[in-house]
């Protein structure tokens, strides 16, 4: 222990050992000591030296520390010291010293993050980073070390779990991909780390969030595993528990982890949407009326929450997933909540800017969301549409640059694939819809277009260009807009005013914006091209701009002028005689030169800001001066550059040939179209016939089922008929037998009836006698009871009388039982007598049997008639079935004939195409041969007549021959 006291602080006599020697001795003690306490003290000493002597401890003690982690698993204290030491030598961040006792470590308050202090010397910081990466490589050289660390994280002891979390976080910071690969292949590796979020100790839970942030960086596989380990549910619960946007840094860590899981991960985004987690985001954006005094942490939290919404509806996501998320956000009220923040007062500028960007992407390309946004009004007096309020901010040069860019992006997203919104914006510029009492979006755009602020000019021009994007109707409608320039002068068109400002030589940004507007306006709109060329000054201005040799700043303007002139050529319908396609190309060749024109056109795509604008729709620029290109305009340039270059280089002969080829192709297309229509009609007819055949087949099946049912019913009736017939035969037989033996039966039954009647009479007499005796006895009993009531003198006589009374009662009961039995016998005899009499009556006259036979015969006749009806129905059904089969056969033959005709027509179409192609080839070869022969004749000095001269001569010869015929 004296040795450790010297190391830990006590001043010993004699020369002091160096740090490296001390560390070497401590490492030897760790490796050789058999007592756990000695090893623990040595590791504690190494921990205290690990910050000051990071290099020495790392190089000499790492293997011993790892061995401690493997062998001393039972002692949590030495494990904690070893993990803390490894963390100190691997971590690159300078941390504040922590007060620790020698025996225990007191848990710190929940912080969630370590405070980073930047080193003043960058070289030293770089050296420290390199050292941490070196030790990290040494530690993860054996993947089992990382697996060991994951196993230690299962320990619940705070002294082991917290240093283990910090050490794994440091490893991920230094060598993320390698450590991620080891954790990914480790069994239950990610699941063990997810358990940290359920730890009741906040410091471990919060550092677990930091660990998962590093773990999920740029690794889609781990992101998916973490998401399916119920991460979304846990993180949203933590955010709610911590107070949502009003929470602390823990909420920020949760939001950063959510961004890692969702950004550029379509699988997790779909899982987030399907799990109804979008609906749980709505309460985050519920802000009150008093928005003053927002804390910096709340601003950060809300900013991250808005970014999370934008990740779900980003334009880089698949269109289907984005549209689904946009629909969910509208249905759950999230869009309405964002619009409330947008129109609220007192919201910080950066939150307002990010909210505008978020609303932009939530409504982009979604017609329902765009319609809702158009209906939002600002809480002003009188109420104004939110679009108008935002445009007022965009054209106001006193507003922050970032906010103006956000408003422009919002306006672009509102008009993206929204022809209804485009029409509403353009309608505010038309003379019939202008309201002098209110400010409209069109008025603000015109005001910004012609203001003195170049940034307002550019933004207004781009916004107006988006109102015309891919909408031919609105391009033509905008030609009607007239502007009053000054008093006493006639109004000029908006198109003319734009070209006037161009010719005045304003700032580069203004001219670029106007040229982008004009190019978008007249592209794919021949009427707008005609209007533009109608002004005699426009084409000379463009050619002059393109032909001049200007500086670097003007090159982009020259390229855009070349693009505008090229659009005038490509979309020219030759309605103006002075500015046909051919004359414009001749003008370019004389004044500019074709090669020079194409070179100037290429200045657009070679500009450094062009590729930046082409990457994403949102206009993000570091400064207002670099705001030159619009994303949608870069698509237009990419589409038109090649076709304009080809159009300029084509000669008139090539154009004529192309026109002829186009006409021929159109004719071919017309023929093919006719055949296609014929085939479609035939297909429709065949389809109808197939449907008829199918319906007839179903009817036939139904009829067959009906016939089968009726046949079964007929068979049942037949069976019933046979049974009745058998019964009738038996009845007839029994009737004949009964008639044959009638005399004997009558004799016997008469004697039996006489005896039975006598017995019945005798029984009746006995019954009446017993009834009289019973009544006498009842009278006697009553008499005796009355005498008993009168006095008690004759007690013995009464007793005897009572005994006699009881005997009489028992005798009466037995007699009543006999009477009951006799009654039952009497009833049975009466029943037998009645049955015998009925048999006798039937045998004597046979009337009841005749009635039965009549009834059976009537039923049999009814069954016979019903059977005949069923036979007739079966016969008619079989005839209808035969007719249906005949119709089906004729329909099948018709289908086969139509199919053969269709095949023949298709073959004829193919043969006609081949013949026409062959004829075209032959004509081309013949023209080539004729041309070559004419050339050879000309070379030989022979005079060769052109085709026009030959036609004229042939005409003259024909007239001469007709005159001779008349003479």
Buried (B, 14 or more C-beta within 10 A) or exposed (E): EEBBEBBBEEEEEEEEBEBBEBBBBBBEBBBEBEEEEBBBBBBBBBBBBBBEBBBBBBBBBBEBBBEBBEEBBEBBBBBBBBBBBBBBBBBBBBBEEEEEEEEEBEEEEBBBEBEEEEBEEEEEBEEBEEBBBBBBEBBBEEBEBBBBBBBBBEBEEBBBBBBBBBBBBBBBBBBBEBBBBBBBEBEEBBEBBBEBBEBEBBBBBBBBBBBBBBBBBEBBEBBBBBBEBEBBEBBBBBBBEBEBBBBBBBBBBBBBBBBBBBBBBEEBBBBBBEBEBBBBBBEBBEBEEEBEEBEEBBBBBBBBBBBBBBBBBBBEBEEEBBBBBBBBBBEBEBBBBBBBBBBBEEBBEBBBBBBBBBBBBBBBBBEBBBEBBBEBBBEEEEEBBBBBBBBBBBBBBEBEBBBBBBBBBBBBBBBBBBBEBBBBBBBBBBEEEBEEEEBBBBBBBBBBBBBEBBBBBBBBBBBBBBBBBBBEEBBBBBBEBBBEEEEEEEEBBBBBBBBBBBBEEBBBBBBBBBBBBBBBBBBBBBBBBBBBBBBEEBBEBBBEBBBEEEEEEBBBBBBBBBBBBBBBBBBBEEEBEEBBBBBBBEBBEEBBBEEBBBBBBBBBBEBEBBEBBBEEBBBBBEEBEEBBBBBBBBEBBEEBBEEBBEBBEBEEEEBEEEEEEEEEEEEBEEBBEEBEEBBEEBEEBBEEBEEBBEEBEEBBEEBEEBBEEBEEBBEEBEEBBEEBEEEBEEBEEEBEEBEEEBEEBBEEBEEEBEEBEEEBEEBEEBBEEBEEBBEEBEEBBEEBEEEBEEEEEEEEEBEEBEEEBEEBEEEBEEBEEEBEEBEEEBEEBEEEBEEBEEBBEBBEEBEEBEEEBEEBEEBBEEBEEBBEEBEEBBEEBEEBBEEBEEBBEEBEEBBEEBEEEBEEBEEEBEEBBEEBEEEEEEEEEEEEEEEEEBEEEEEEEEEEEEEEEEEEEEEEEEEEEEEEEEE
